[in-house]
Amino acid sequence: MNRIERTQEQSRGRGYLRCLSKAMDRTHQLLREDEAAPDYEKIHSVKSILYATIEQAGMESERLISAQELLRELLTLVTLQADPFRSERYEVLKILEELRMHHSSR
């Protein structure tokens, strides 16, 4: 993975963490307020950031599960490299490229 891809990857990860932090902070602020009448605008704002964070967490989870599946397949194919038949080498390279593309598209 080149430097640009790594930077994009780090940025996406930080985006999810920023979203999570913002959701926790806003929720905490909302619950600390002791107002007689609820502020529906603030409640709506917190609900929106919570929905966005839930979506971000789902996408992050799917990406990690997909990467985990590819890594398991790689492990199997690398284990097979001890076999005198190396026809799996192409498959390993193909999965590595898929992982790179998957990782950089995040």
C-alpha positions in Angstrom: 0.0 0.0 0.0 1.4 3.3 -1.0 1.6 6.4 1.2 -1.6 8.0 -0.3 -3.6 4.9 0.3 -2.3 4.7 3.9 -3.3 8.3 4.5 -6.8 7.7 3.1 -7.2 4.6 5.3 -6.1 6.5 8.4 -8.5 9.3 7.5 -11.4 7.0 7.3 -10.6 5.3 10.6 -10.3 8.7 12.2 -13.6 9.8 10.7 -15.4 6.9 12.4 -13.7 7.7 15.7 -14.5 11.4 15.4 -18.1 10.5 14.8 -18.2 8.2 17.8 -16.5 10.8 20.0 -18.9 13.5 18.9 -21.9 11.2 19.5 -20.8 10.4 23.0 -20.0 14.0 23.9 -23.3 15.4 22.5 -25.3 12.6 24.3 -23.5 13.3 27.6 -24.1 17.1 27.2 -27.8 16.5 26.5 -28.2 14.2 29.5 -26.4 16.6 31.8 -28.8 19.5 31.0 -31.4 19.9 33.7 -34.1 21.9 31.9 -37.7 21.9 32.7 -38.8 21.6 29.1 -37.0 19.3 26.7 -35.1 21.1 23.9 -36.4 19.1 20.9 -33.9 20.7 18.5 -31.0 19.4 20.7 -32.6 16.0 21.0 -33.0 15.8 17.2 -29.4 16.8 16.7 -28.1 14.1 19.1 -30.4 11.5 17.5 -29.0 12.4 14.1 -25.3 12.0 15.2 -26.2 8.7 16.9 -27.8 7.4 13.7 -24.8 8.5 11.7 -22.4 6.8 14.2 -24.5 3.6 14.0 -24.1 3.6 10.2 -20.4 4.3 10.4 -20.0 1.5 12.9 -21.8 -0.9 10.6 -19.6 0.0 7.6 -16.5 -0.3 9.7 -17.7 -3.7 11.0 -18.5 -5.0 7.5 -15.1 -3.8 6.2 -13.3 -5.6 9.0 -15.3 -8.8 8.6 -14.6 -8.8 4.8 -10.9 -8.3 5.5 -11.0 -11.1 8.1 -12.5 -13.5 5.5 -9.8 -12.6 3.0 -7.1 -13.1 5.6 -8.4 -16.5 6.5 -8.4 -17.5 2.9 -4.8 -16.2 2.5 -3.8 -18.3 5.6 -5.2 -21.4 4.0 -3.5 -20.7 0.7 -0.2 -19.9 2.3 -0.4 -23.1 4.3 -0.9 -25.0 1.0 2.4 -23.5 -0.3 4.2 -26.3 1.4 2.6 -28.5 -1.2 4.8 -29.2 -4.2 2.0 -27.9 -6.4 2.1 -24.1 -6.5 -1.0 -23.4 -8.5 -2.5 -21.6 -5.6 0.1 -18.8 -5.9 -2.0 -17.0 -8.4 -5.0 -17.2 -6.1 -2.9 -15.8 -3.2 -1.8 -12.8 -5.4 -5.3 -12.2 -6.5 -6.6 -12.1 -2.8 -3.7 -9.9 -1.8 -4.8 -7.4 -4.5 -8.4 -7.7 -3.4 -7.3 -6.9 0.2 -5.3 -3.9 -1.1 -8.2 -2.6 -3.1 -10.6 -3.2 -0.2 -8.4 -1.6 2.3 -7.7 1.5 0.1 -11.4 1.9 -0.8 -12.3 2.5 2.8 
